[in-house]
Amino acid sequence: MFYSNVLEALRARQAGFFPVVVLLAMMTAAPATAQDKPASEPAASESTSEPTADDADVAASSEVTQKVAIFPFELIDSSLEGDMLGENPDETARLQKMAPMLRDDFETLPGYEIMDTSSADEKVAGVNLQSCGNCGLTFAEDLGADIAVLGTVQKVSNLILNINAYVYDVESRKQIARGSSDIRSNTDKSWERGLHYLFDNVLKEQLESRS
């Protein structure tokens, strides 16, 4: 359409009826082509909101920690060697390391605070925690703990031992996690490896599922 108008204008000019100025104005007023892109709209500004008091309350509630009392492990020796020779000093020393190692493992879990149980040492030393009618939970309650952990090492022989741990909710007296790890040698390294395996592959999974 535009070009036909131009041709007509040229013919008119040749006939002396159309001013040159009008012709130039028509040529410079060409319509936009399909390649012309419309101006982009300004991007909408992002809105931000300040944290509210409710947000802070939710965050605080999610960070509540539970206090954990981990008591000394006990040895259950049903081996022939134990009957004949009595207490083994090496095993006693290993046994004393179990609770501190398990405390270190528990400290890797978010939401748990490990308690100092030394004030209950005298009471614990005077009983068998496995057969005292949940006295360990009473000791944990006296300490102000939310969770109590008891443990044993059962020795069948120098080649067959089991490391066991039991985790209780102090208020309800219910068991919330438990596990056992079999070891096949009676050495410092095997006890340590067995305990870490028990925590990493059994107890940790059960405790995390409660979150």
Backbone as ProteinMPNN parsed JSONL, in Angstrom:
{"seq_chain_A": "MFYSNVLEALRARQAGFFPVVVLLAMMTAAPATAQDKPASEPAASESTSEPTADDADVAASSEVTQKVAIFPFELIDSSLEGDMLGENPDETARLQKMAPMLRDDFETLPGYEIMDTSSADEKVAGVNLQSCGNCGLTFAEDLGADIAVLGTVQKVSNLILNINAYVYDVESRKQIARGSSDIRSNTDKSWERGLHYLFDNVLKEQLESRS", "coords_chain_A": {"N_chain_A": [[0.829, -1.197, 0.0], [1.88, 1.207, 0.821], [3.972, 1.583, -1.031], [2.583, 1.783, -3.432], [1.305, 4.194, -3.031], [3.468, 5.881, -3.108], [4.318, 5.596, -5.753], [2.153, 6.718, -7.049], [2.424, 9.295, -6.149], [4.823, 10.006, -7.368], [4.067, 9.984, -10.035], [2.227, 12.036, -9.947], [3.889, 14.137, -9.329], [5.441, 14.253, -11.632], [3.504, 15.123, -13.325], [3.252, 17.601, -12.397], [1.606, 18.21, -10.308], [2.023, 17.637, -7.635], [3.611, 18.431, -4.645], [7.121, 18.4, -3.961], [7.97, 18.309, -1.304], [5.879, 17.086, 0.102], [6.033, 14.53, -0.995], [8.541, 13.617, -0.026], [7.974, 13.563, 2.699], [6.121, 11.48, 2.836], [7.729, 9.323, 2.141], [9.537, 9.127, 4.235], [7.924, 8.375, 6.271], [7.584, 5.603, 6.629], [5.935, 2.52, 7.444], [6.349, 0.478, 10.432], [8.281, -2.525, 10.325], [7.994, -6.191, 10.475], [10.226, -6.982, 11.827], [10.77, -5.137, 13.722], [10.994, -4.708, 17.192], [8.901, -4.571, 20.043], [9.195, -2.254, 22.741], [10.649, -3.448, 25.709], [8.892, -4.328, 28.686], [9.279, -2.826, 31.871], [10.908, -4.718, 34.441], [9.137, -6.329, 37.06], [9.374, -5.18, 40.335], [11.01, -6.902, 42.975], [9.484, -8.074, 45.892], [10.143, -7.924, 49.313], [9.902, -9.327, 52.561], [9.951, -8.605, 55.996], [11.149, -10.717, 58.702], [8.734, -12.131, 60.871], [7.341, -12.109, 64.237], [6.098, -14.538, 64.649], [7.492, -16.186, 62.865], [9.97, -16.268, 64.14], [9.288, -17.608, 66.478], [8.623, -20.137, 65.487], [11.116, -20.95, 64.464], [12.607, -21.033, 66.822], [11.284, -23.053, 68.238], [11.915, -25.246, 66.705], [14.521, -25.662, 67.33], [14.793, -26.749, 69.808], [16.502, -28.516, 72.293], [17.295, -31.807, 73.516], [18.214, -33.171, 76.595], [20.753, -35.483, 77.265], [21.617, -38.317, 79.097], [24.254, -40.413, 79.386], [25.161, -43.389, 80.602], [27.765, -45.355, 82.316], [28.98, -48.255, 80.587], [28.239, -51.746, 81.076], [29.717, -54.941, 81.795], [28.852, -58.104, 80.655], [29.799, -61.101, 81.317], [29.937, -64.153, 80.082], [31.717, -66.057, 79.46], [33.982, -68.892, 79.465], [36.532, -68.252, 80.236], [36.1, -66.011, 81.845], [34.81, -67.153, 84.045], [36.861, -68.696, 85.084], [39.14, -67.042, 85.412], [38.322, -64.602, 86.348], [37.948, -61.019, 86.703], [39.121, -59.102, 83.95], [41.674, -56.876, 83.547], [42.259, -55.403, 81.198], [39.869, -55.508, 79.765], [38.217, -54.168, 81.537], [39.301, -51.607, 81.412], [38.719, -51.004, 78.742], [35.969, -51.008, 78.85], [35.425, -48.766, 80.381], [35.891, -46.774, 78.579], [33.802, -46.753, 76.831], [31.301, -45.321, 77.281], [32.193, -42.54, 77.221], [33.074, -42.474, 74.495], [30.676, -42.941, 73.148], [29.28, -40.696, 73.919], [30.68, -38.754, 72.496], [29.915, -39.486, 69.912], [27.157, -38.978, 70.008], [27.175, -36.24, 70.195], [27.435, -35.389, 67.622], [24.949, -35.332, 66.597], [22.3, -33.176, 65.766], [20.26, -31.267, 68.009], [20.567, -32.528, 70.439], [21.825, -32.514, 73.725], [24.607, -33.323, 75.564], [24.901, -34.566, 78.795], [26.694, -34.059, 81.89], [27.355, -36.753, 83.827], [28.648, -37.302, 86.147], [27.963, -36.728, 88.786], [26.28, -38.73, 89.493], [27.796, -40.962, 89.673], [28.533, -42.459, 91.964], [26.125, -43.629, 92.791], [25.532, -45.154, 90.522], [27.668, -46.94, 90.456], [27.072, -48.62, 92.515], [25.083, -50.363, 91.752], [23.528, -52.744, 89.475], [22.796, -51.75, 86.419], [21.269, -53.053, 84.545], [19.548, -54.704, 85.836], [18.137, -53.49, 87.888], [15.578, -52.594, 88.042], [14.881, -50.367, 86.331], [16.376, -48.324, 87.501], [18.327, -46.766, 86.388], [16.952, -44.964, 84.778], [15.711, -43.483, 86.712], [17.936, -42.284, 87.905], [18.731, -40.718, 85.741], [16.551, -39.024, 85.543], [16.781, -37.631, 87.952], [19.02, -36.17, 87.345], [18.006, -34.399, 85.583], [17.665, -35.1, 82.957], [16.404, -35.7, 79.639], [16.624, -37.913, 78.083], [17.856, -41.199, 78.505], [20.698, -43.307, 78.305], [21.735, -46.584, 78.248], [24.175, -49.218, 78.398], [25.753, -52.308, 77.37], [28.407, -54.738, 77.252], [28.583, -57.851, 76.013], [30.255, -60.755, 76.63], [30.99, -63.656, 75.062], [33.085, -65.225, 74.292], [36.624, -64.804, 73.677], [36.544, -64.38, 71.01], [33.969, -63.86, 70.308], [31.857, -61.323, 70.848], [29.376, -58.956, 71.949], [28.174, -55.701, 71.506], [25.928, -53.631, 73.066], [23.289, -51.221, 73.128], [20.864, -49.135, 74.703], [18.257, -46.88, 74.435], [16.307, -44.555, 76.149], [13.243, -42.737, 76.647], [12.976, -40.545, 79.209], [10.78, -39.441, 80.617], [8.451, -40.876, 79.762], [9.333, -43.419, 80.133], [9.708, -45.156, 78.087], [11.301, -47.216, 75.634], [13.174, -45.858, 73.047], [15.062, -46.298, 71.149], [17.346, -48.825, 70.11], [20.077, -51.18, 69.844], [22.483, -53.554, 68.508], [25.821, -54.682, 68.145], [27.97, -56.934, 66.649], [31.163, -58.206, 67.394], [34.334, -59.629, 66.522], [36.73, -60.014, 67.822], [38.758, -59.448, 70.71], [39.803, -56.687, 71.373], [41.173, -53.348, 71.864], [40.735, -51.841, 69.537], [38.739, -53.262, 68.154], [36.543, -53.082, 69.879], [36.119, -50.316, 69.882], [35.585, -49.86, 67.149], [33.31, -51.433, 66.84], [31.456, -50.116, 68.506], [31.203, -47.577, 67.275], [30.155, -48.384, 64.837], [27.689, -49.377, 65.676], [26.435, -47.027, 66.557], [26.486, -45.339, 64.221], [25.126, -46.834, 62.247], [22.822, -47.9, 63.329], [21.635, -46.795, 65.859], [21.703, -44.008, 65.296], [20.117, -43.72, 62.984], [17.596, -44.507, 63.969], [17.133, -42.542, 65.915], [17.156, -40.181, 64.396], [14.876, -40.561, 62.895], [12.9, -39.866, 64.611], [12.693, -37.14, 64.551]], "CA_chain_A": [[0.0, 0.0, 0.0], [2.774, 2.364, 0.928], [4.708, 1.792, -2.277], [1.645, 2.263, -4.466], [1.105, 5.63, -2.773], [4.679, 6.576, -3.565], [4.28, 5.641, -7.22], [1.157, 7.718, -7.446], [2.991, 10.615, -5.871], [5.803, 10.303, -8.413], [3.34, 10.342, -11.259], [1.631, 13.365, -9.752], [4.963, 15.13, -9.405], [5.784, 14.418, -13.041], [2.439, 15.921, -13.946], [3.328, 18.944, -11.839], [0.504, 18.451, -9.372], [2.312, 17.176, -6.256], [4.832, 19.084, -4.149], [8.235, 17.523, -3.578], [8.033, 18.201, 0.165], [4.9, 16.075, 0.52], [6.585, 13.235, -1.396], [9.581, 13.23, 0.933], [7.332, 13.251, 3.985], [5.524, 10.158, 2.731], [8.79, 8.315, 2.087], [10.165, 8.978, 5.561], [6.927, 7.898, 7.237], [7.35, 4.185, 6.343], [5.441, 1.782, 8.617], [7.277, -0.449, 11.08], [8.272, -3.876, 9.766], [7.823, -7.265, 11.452], [11.445, -7.173, 12.613], [10.838, -4.164, 14.821], [10.588, -5.31, 18.461], [8.329, -3.597, 20.984], [10.028, -1.966, 23.918], [10.372, -4.372, 26.806], [8.297, -3.727, 29.871], [10.183, -2.872, 33.03], [10.702, -5.876, 35.317], [8.455, -6.022, 38.319], [10.3, -5.145, 41.465], [10.816, -7.986, 43.928], [9.062, -7.615, 47.214], [10.731, -8.655, 50.432], [9.178, -9.122, 53.813], [10.758, -8.77, 57.191], [10.709, -11.823, 59.55], [7.755, -11.767, 61.893], [7.522, -12.755, 65.541], [5.684, -15.932, 64.503], [8.611, -16.902, 62.241], [10.996, -16.462, 65.168], [8.807, -18.638, 67.4], [8.744, -21.429, 64.809], [12.543, -21.287, 64.41], [13.053, -21.367, 68.177], [10.726, -24.338, 68.637], [12.598, -26.302, 65.966], [15.878, -25.788, 67.834], [14.751, -27.249, 71.175], [17.416, -29.641, 72.477], [16.994, -32.765, 74.572], [19.383, -33.489, 77.402], [21.013, -36.923, 77.208], [22.507, -38.887, 80.116], [24.817, -41.688, 78.936], [25.795, -43.99, 81.777], [28.831, -46.314, 82.014], [28.608, -49.579, 80.088], [28.483, -52.865, 81.991], [30.175, -56.166, 81.146], [28.173, -59.368, 80.947], [30.82, -62.081, 80.926], [29.463, -65.535, 80.184], [32.765, -66.902, 78.879], [34.689, -69.81, 80.356], [37.678, -67.502, 80.757], [35.634, -65.169, 82.938], [34.536, -68.005, 85.2], [38.097, -69.242, 85.627], [40.163, -66.043, 85.731], [37.744, -63.402, 86.959], [37.987, -59.751, 85.974], [40.258, -58.839, 83.07], [41.948, -55.429, 83.621], [42.18, -54.793, 79.869], [38.449, -55.349, 79.442], [37.694, -53.114, 82.417], [39.747, -50.327, 80.848], [37.949, -50.769, 77.516], [34.588, -50.734, 79.243], [35.357, -47.387, 80.872], [35.981, -45.849, 77.437], [32.636, -46.874, 75.958], [30.362, -44.2, 77.446], [32.752, -41.309, 76.637], [33.074, -42.543, 73.033], [29.301, -42.795, 72.682], [28.934, -39.273, 74.095], [31.251, -38.037, 71.347], [29.074, -39.778, 68.753], [25.879, -38.281, 70.184], [27.373, -34.802, 69.988], [27.344, -35.098, 66.188], [23.536, -35.239, 66.245], [21.67, -31.912, 66.158], [19.092, -31.367, 68.872], [20.867, -33.28, 71.657], [22.851, -31.942, 74.603], [25.158, -34.382, 76.406], [25.014, -34.127, 80.183], [27.734, -34.591, 82.777], [26.69, -37.683, 84.752], [29.592, -37.66, 87.215], [27.339, -36.61, 90.107], [25.557, -39.973, 89.764], [28.748, -42.074, 89.589], [28.501, -43.301, 93.17], [24.893, -44.425, 92.743], [25.637, -46.105, 89.418], [28.655, -47.961, 90.809], [26.536, -49.521, 93.532], [23.982, -51.184, 91.243], [23.597, -53.273, 88.118], [21.773, -50.977, 85.717], [20.432, -53.926, 83.729], [18.637, -55.523, 86.651], [17.764, -52.75, 89.102], [14.226, -52.067, 87.924], [14.886, -49.028, 85.717], [16.983, -47.305, 88.359], [19.081, -45.859, 85.527], [16.046, -43.9, 84.351], [15.527, -42.62, 87.885], [19.153, -41.467, 88.017], [18.68, -39.73, 84.657], [15.524, -38.039, 85.916], [17.365, -36.795, 89.009], [19.984, -35.277, 86.696], [17.29, -33.469, 84.712], [17.822, -35.543, 81.571], [15.227, -36.098, 78.867], [16.919, -39.215, 77.488], [18.875, -41.992, 79.199], [21.313, -44.338, 77.464], [22.42, -47.645, 78.987], [24.871, -50.091, 77.461], [26.459, -53.487, 77.868], [29.236, -55.552, 76.36], [28.41, -59.249, 76.385], [31.391, -61.557, 76.171], [30.771, -65.094, 74.988], [34.465, -65.71, 74.285], [37.505, -63.762, 73.152], [36.261, -64.209, 69.589], [32.554, -63.521, 70.117], [31.378, -60.32, 71.799], [28.288, -58.109, 71.461], [28.03, -54.384, 72.128], [24.5, -53.315, 73.058], [22.916, -49.917, 73.679], [19.424, -48.963, 74.861], [17.962, -45.455, 74.598], [14.977, -44.411, 76.746], [12.642, -41.455, 76.982], [12.92, -40.583, 80.673], [9.44, -39.122, 81.128], [7.496, -41.955, 79.488], [9.992, -44.687, 80.461], [9.654, -46.018, 76.913], [12.528, -47.364, 74.852], [12.997, -45.173, 71.768], [16.068, -46.806, 70.206], [18.201, -49.885, 70.642], [20.837, -51.841, 68.799], [23.554, -54.462, 68.904], [26.896, -54.828, 67.165], [28.805, -58.111, 66.913], [32.584, -58.08, 67.075], [34.959, -60.951, 66.469], [38.033, -60.036, 68.496], [38.687, -58.765, 72.002], [40.887, -55.704, 71.393], [40.723, -51.952, 71.961], [40.265, -51.386, 68.228], [37.479, -53.916, 67.789], [35.483, -52.502, 70.713], [35.86, -48.962, 69.38], [34.959, -49.966, 65.833], [31.962, -51.976, 67.03], [30.58, -49.09, 69.082], [30.921, -46.564, 66.257], [29.251, -49.002, 63.864], [26.376, -49.432, 66.315], [25.83, -45.691, 66.542], [26.325, -44.801, 62.866], [24.259, -47.626, 61.381], [21.599, -48.362, 63.999], [21.039, -45.81, 66.763], [21.553, -42.706, 64.64], [18.956, -43.772, 62.087], [16.381, -44.551, 64.781], [16.945, -41.25, 66.577], [16.823, -39.176, 63.382], [13.507, -40.786, 62.43], [11.979, -39.257, 65.58], [12.647, -35.695, 64.322]], "C_chain_A": [[0.862, 1.245, 0.0], [3.447, 2.658, -0.408], [3.804, 2.245, -3.424], [1.363, 3.741, -4.302], [2.291, 6.439, -3.273], [4.674, 6.71, -5.082], [3.292, 6.678, -7.72], [1.689, 9.128, -7.241], [3.998, 11.013, -6.934], [5.121, 10.722, -9.711], [2.752, 11.745, -11.147], [2.678, 14.45, -9.877], [5.334, 15.388, -10.848], [4.738, 15.253, -13.772], [2.399, 17.335, -13.409], [2.248, 19.271, -10.842], [0.855, 18.123, -7.927], [3.601, 17.791, -5.773], [5.881, 18.058, -3.751], [8.274, 17.307, -2.083], [7.083, 17.142, 0.668], [5.393, 14.69, 0.181], [7.636, 12.749, -0.42], [8.977, 12.856, 2.27], [6.723, 11.873, 3.959], [6.58, 9.065, 2.755], [9.425, 8.09, 3.451], [9.202, 8.454, 6.603], [6.588, 6.446, 6.999], [6.887, 3.464, 7.589], [6.504, 0.845, 9.18], [7.15, -1.819, 10.465], [8.137, -4.898, 10.873], [9.051, -7.446, 12.318], [11.547, -6.206, 13.773], [10.29, -4.795, 16.093], [10.009, -4.25, 19.371], [9.261, -3.401, 22.164], [9.644, -2.89, 25.053], [9.821, -3.629, 28.006], [9.282, -3.805, 31.03], [9.847, -4.044, 33.93], [10.036, -5.444, 36.606], [9.451, -6.082, 39.459], [9.966, -6.25, 42.441], [10.453, -7.422, 45.29], [9.685, -8.49, 48.277], [9.956, -8.329, 51.689], [10.1, -9.383, 54.981], [10.246, -9.962, 58.0], [9.747, -11.329, 60.622], [8.059, -12.488, 63.194], [7.134, -14.222, 65.472], [6.79, -16.769, 63.87], [9.693, -17.213, 63.266], [10.586, -17.554, 66.138], [8.951, -20.023, 66.791], [10.196, -21.881, 64.772], [13.044, -21.727, 65.774], [12.554, -22.741, 68.589], [11.426, -25.493, 67.944], [14.01, -26.548, 66.489], [15.919, -26.274, 69.287], [15.649, -28.479, 71.285], [16.947, -30.532, 73.614], [18.289, -33.135, 75.282], [19.529, -35.005, 77.525], [22.007, -37.327, 78.294], [22.96, -40.267, 79.643], [25.632, -42.273, 80.084], [26.863, -45.011, 81.372], [28.282, -47.655, 81.532], [28.958, -50.64, 81.134], [28.886, -54.101, 81.185], [29.336, -57.345, 81.617], [29.087, -60.47, 80.424], [30.299, -63.492, 81.166], [30.482, -66.519, 79.612], [33.37, -67.82, 79.931], [35.874, -69.106, 80.995], [37.269, -66.638, 81.943], [35.369, -65.968, 84.201], [35.828, -68.448, 85.879], [39.047, -68.159, 86.143], [39.612, -64.777, 86.383], [37.915, -62.168, 86.076], [39.281, -59.589, 85.185], [40.511, -57.327, 83.059], [41.85, -54.725, 82.271], [40.728, -54.542, 79.469], [37.811, -54.257, 80.297], [38.06, -51.737, 81.883], [38.971, -49.995, 79.573], [36.518, -50.359, 77.849], [34.422, -49.281, 79.682], [35.413, -46.352, 79.746], [34.693, -45.8, 76.615], [31.686, -45.684, 76.065], [30.935, -42.887, 76.91], [32.769, -41.323, 75.107], [31.665, -42.352, 72.479], [28.812, -41.359, 72.863], [29.461, -38.447, 72.922], [30.41, -38.263, 70.094], [27.757, -39.006, 68.831], [26.013, -36.787, 69.91], [27.343, -34.416, 68.512], [25.896, -34.965, 65.735], [22.983, -33.885, 66.654], [20.471, -32.169, 67.061], [19.317, -32.139, 70.156], [22.007, -32.611, 72.418], [23.319, -33.024, 75.57], [25.412, -33.844, 77.808], [26.235, -34.737, 80.868], [27.042, -35.464, 83.824], [27.55, -38.018, 85.965], [28.965, -37.582, 88.6], [26.556, -37.869, 90.48], [26.487, -41.18, 89.79], [28.651, -43.016, 90.786], [27.265, -44.19, 93.181], [25.0, -45.517, 91.686], [26.581, -47.248, 89.772], [28.093, -48.988, 91.782], [25.43, -50.435, 93.043], [24.357, -51.8, 89.901], [22.458, -52.625, 87.338], [20.83, -51.849, 84.891], [19.396, -54.689, 84.54], [18.18, -54.822, 87.923], [16.384, -52.115, 88.989], [14.168, -50.639, 87.411], [15.468, -47.938, 86.619], [17.811, -46.318, 87.537], [18.224, -44.699, 85.048], [15.763, -42.938, 85.497], [16.74, -41.719, 88.078], [19.147, -40.362, 86.954], [17.67, -38.632, 84.972], [16.046, -37.089, 86.981], [18.363, -35.789, 88.429], [19.3, -34.213, 85.836], [17.383, -33.832, 83.245], [16.476, -35.876, 80.941], [15.376, -37.511, 78.318], [18.019, -39.895, 78.293], [19.39, -43.079, 78.256], [22.079, -45.309, 78.355], [23.085, -48.572, 77.979], [25.555, -51.258, 78.141], [27.401, -54.018, 76.793], [29.106, -56.983, 76.856], [29.532, -60.069, 75.766], [31.035, -63.035, 76.237], [32.118, -65.814, 75.001], [35.328, -64.567, 73.774], [37.262, -63.486, 71.668], [34.817, -63.803, 69.317], [32.112, -62.573, 71.224], [30.27, -59.497, 71.135], [28.279, -56.797, 72.231], [26.571, -53.962, 71.963], [24.249, -51.949, 73.677], [21.401, -49.773, 73.653], [19.144, -47.501, 75.203], [16.514, -45.312, 75.057], [14.548, -42.951, 76.826], [12.378, -41.473, 78.483], [11.499, -40.381, 81.183], [8.46, -40.277, 80.943], [8.017, -43.325, 79.89], [9.981, -45.657, 79.277], [11.003, -46.054, 76.195], [12.298, -46.761, 73.466], [14.034, -45.596, 70.727], [16.872, -47.897, 70.901], [18.969, -50.514, 69.489], [21.943, -52.704, 69.364], [24.562, -54.566, 67.768], [27.769, -56.008, 67.569], [30.248, -57.819, 66.53], [33.247, -59.443, 67.239], [36.401, -60.958, 66.973], [37.932, -59.165, 69.738], [39.869, -57.803, 72.133], [40.309, -54.298, 71.535], [40.084, -51.499, 70.647], [38.923, -51.996, 67.873], [36.315, -53.373, 68.619], [35.104, -51.111, 70.185], [35.12, -49.007, 68.042], [33.514, -50.47, 65.953], [30.992, -50.947, 67.581], [30.215, -48.033, 68.044], [29.985, -47.118, 65.181], [27.83, -49.029, 64.412], [25.687, -48.075, 66.267], [25.503, -45.249, 65.117], [25.261, -45.528, 62.056], [22.957, -48.085, 62.025], [20.958, -47.239, 64.819], [20.755, -44.483, 66.067], [20.317, -42.672, 63.757], [17.65, -43.756, 62.877], [16.096, -43.199, 65.438], [16.557, -40.166, 65.576], [15.396, -39.34, 62.877], [12.475, -40.197, 63.382], [11.786, -37.773, 65.309], [11.464, -35.326, 63.438]], "O_chain_A": [[0.604, 2.206, -0.725], [3.494, 3.801, -0.863], [4.231, 3.01, -4.288], [1.199, 4.466, -5.283], [2.133, 7.543, -3.794], [4.976, 7.769, -5.632], [3.552, 7.411, -8.674], [1.443, 10.029, -8.042], [4.051, 12.166, -7.362], [5.532, 11.667, -10.384], [2.77, 12.529, -12.096], [2.433, 15.521, -10.432], [5.522, 16.53, -11.268], [5.048, 15.987, -14.71], [1.629, 18.171, -13.881], [1.987, 20.438, -10.548], [0.013, 18.328, -7.053], [4.617, 17.673, -6.459], [5.554, 16.977, -3.262], [8.588, 16.204, -1.636], [7.43, 16.373, 1.565], [5.207, 13.759, 0.965], [7.621, 11.583, -0.026], [9.438, 11.911, 2.911], [6.793, 11.153, 4.954], [6.357, 7.997, 3.325], [9.811, 6.967, 3.777], [9.617, 8.119, 7.712], [5.428, 6.062, 7.143], [7.377, 3.746, 8.682], [7.444, 0.467, 8.481], [6.049, -2.247, 10.117], [8.157, -4.555, 12.055], [8.961, -7.995, 13.416], [12.321, -6.426, 14.705], [9.202, -5.37, 16.062], [10.553, -3.15, 19.47], [10.022, -4.298, 22.527], [8.462, -3.094, 25.329], [10.201, -2.498, 28.309], [10.039, -4.77, 31.137], [8.677, -4.346, 34.167], [10.31, -4.381, 37.163], [10.289, -6.982, 39.505], [8.796, -6.518, 42.714], [11.028, -6.443, 45.765], [9.734, -9.709, 48.118], [9.431, -7.23, 51.863], [10.934, -10.288, 54.94], [9.042, -10.217, 58.004], [9.926, -10.257, 61.199], [8.921, -13.365, 63.248], [7.74, -15.062, 66.136], [7.015, -17.912, 64.268], [10.267, -18.302, 63.258], [11.423, -18.342, 66.579], [9.346, -20.971, 67.469], [10.489, -23.05, 65.018], [13.815, -22.681, 65.879], [13.285, -23.513, 69.21], [11.531, -26.587, 68.499], [14.632, -27.546, 66.127], [16.969, -26.214, 69.927], [15.562, -29.386, 70.456], [16.289, -30.078, 74.55], [19.318, -33.379, 74.651], [18.575, -35.716, 77.841], [23.094, -36.76, 78.4], [22.147, -41.182, 79.514], [26.658, -41.722, 80.481], [26.877, -45.48, 80.234], [27.251, -48.126, 82.012], [29.85, -50.452, 81.961], [28.454, -54.284, 80.047], [29.139, -57.554, 82.814], [29.132, -60.731, 79.222], [30.231, -63.962, 82.302], [30.152, -67.668, 79.316], [33.28, -67.558, 81.13], [36.184, -69.338, 82.163], [38.0, -66.541, 82.928], [35.671, -65.512, 85.303], [35.885, -68.561, 87.104], [39.684, -68.331, 87.182], [40.377, -63.97, 86.912], [38.014, -62.273, 84.853], [40.373, -59.889, 85.668], [39.651, -56.569, 82.609], [41.407, -53.579, 82.202], [40.399, -53.498, 78.907], [36.958, -53.51, 79.818], [37.243, -50.817, 81.894], [38.608, -48.84, 79.348], [35.94, -49.48, 77.21], [33.408, -48.646, 79.391], [35.031, -45.197, 79.935], [34.516, -44.9, 75.794], [31.307, -45.101, 75.049], [30.228, -42.171, 76.201], [32.508, -40.295, 74.482], [31.479, -41.682, 71.464], [28.024, -40.861, 72.058], [28.777, -37.556, 72.42], [30.211, -37.34, 69.304], [27.299, -38.447, 67.834], [25.069, -36.149, 69.445], [27.236, -33.234, 68.187], [25.637, -34.532, 64.612], [23.179, -33.475, 67.798], [19.758, -33.16, 66.901], [18.366, -32.388, 70.898], [23.011, -32.199, 71.837], [22.512, -33.58, 76.314], [26.05, -32.807, 77.986], [26.732, -35.79, 80.471], [26.238, -34.971, 84.614], [27.215, -38.923, 86.73], [29.391, -38.3, 89.505], [26.205, -38.06, 91.644], [26.018, -42.312, 89.915], [28.685, -44.235, 90.624], [27.343, -45.365, 93.538], [24.611, -46.661, 91.921], [26.32, -48.399, 89.423], [28.594, -50.11, 91.857], [24.883, -51.21, 93.828], [25.356, -51.434, 89.281], [21.288, -52.923, 87.577], [19.717, -51.431, 84.573], [18.464, -55.261, 83.975], [17.87, -55.474, 88.92], [16.054, -51.203, 89.748], [13.484, -49.794, 87.99], [15.095, -46.77, 86.51], [17.982, -45.166, 87.938], [18.71, -43.575, 84.924], [15.597, -41.736, 85.289], [16.598, -40.533, 88.379], [19.511, -39.22, 87.232], [17.91, -37.456, 84.698], [15.791, -35.886, 86.927], [18.527, -34.691, 88.96], [19.933, -33.246, 85.414], [17.203, -32.976, 82.379], [15.535, -36.281, 81.625], [14.389, -38.217, 78.112], [18.986, -39.257, 78.709], [18.623, -43.688, 77.509], [22.958, -44.908, 79.118], [22.622, -48.702, 76.845], [25.892, -51.205, 79.324], [27.216, -53.781, 75.6], [29.476, -57.289, 77.99], [29.73, -60.076, 74.551], [30.809, -63.592, 77.311], [32.276, -66.862, 75.628], [34.822, -63.486, 73.474], [37.723, -62.475, 71.137], [34.487, -63.435, 68.19], [32.005, -62.963, 72.387], [30.234, -59.362, 69.912], [28.366, -56.786, 73.459], [26.047, -53.941, 70.85], [24.917, -51.563, 74.636], [20.735, -50.221, 72.72], [19.721, -46.953, 76.141], [15.603, -45.869, 74.445], [15.364, -42.054, 77.04], [11.637, -42.325, 78.973], [11.065, -41.086, 82.094], [7.721, -40.618, 81.866], [7.25, -44.284, 79.981], [10.22, -46.851, 79.453], [11.737, -45.066, 76.155], [11.334, -47.115, 72.788], [13.889, -45.278, 69.546], [17.05, -47.884, 72.119], [18.582, -50.405, 68.326], [22.296, -52.604, 70.54], [24.204, -54.541, 66.591], [28.25, -56.073, 68.701], [30.518, -57.253, 65.47], [32.779, -60.293, 67.996], [37.194, -61.817, 66.588], [37.11, -58.251, 69.8], [40.809, -58.052, 72.888], [39.11, -54.086, 71.351], [39.033, -50.859, 70.642], [38.054, -51.305, 67.34], [35.209, -53.222, 68.099], [33.925, -50.78, 70.06], [34.149, -48.28, 67.834], [32.618, -49.994, 65.257], [29.832, -50.906, 67.171], [29.054, -47.637, 67.941], [29.123, -46.4, 64.674], [26.877, -48.734, 63.691], [24.495, -47.986, 65.971], [24.379, -44.833, 64.834], [24.564, -44.904, 61.257], [22.079, -48.605, 61.337], [19.858, -46.787, 64.501], [19.68, -43.907, 66.236], [19.557, -41.703, 63.781], [16.702, -43.068, 62.497], [14.944, -42.768, 65.505], [15.716, -39.319, 65.879], [14.769, -38.361, 62.472], [11.31, -40.041, 63.016], [10.813, -37.189, 65.786], [11.263, -34.149, 63.136]]}, "name": "protein", "num_of_chains": 1, "seq": "MFYSNVLEALRARQAGFFPVVVLLAMMTAAPATAQDKPASEPAASESTSEPTADDADVAASSEVTQKVAIFPFELIDSSLEGDMLGENPDETARLQKMAPMLRDDFETLPGYEIMDTSSADEKVAGVNLQSCGNCGLTFAEDLGADIAVLGTVQKVSNLILNINAYVYDVESRKQIARGSSDIRSNTDKSWERGLHYLFDNVLKEQLESRS"}
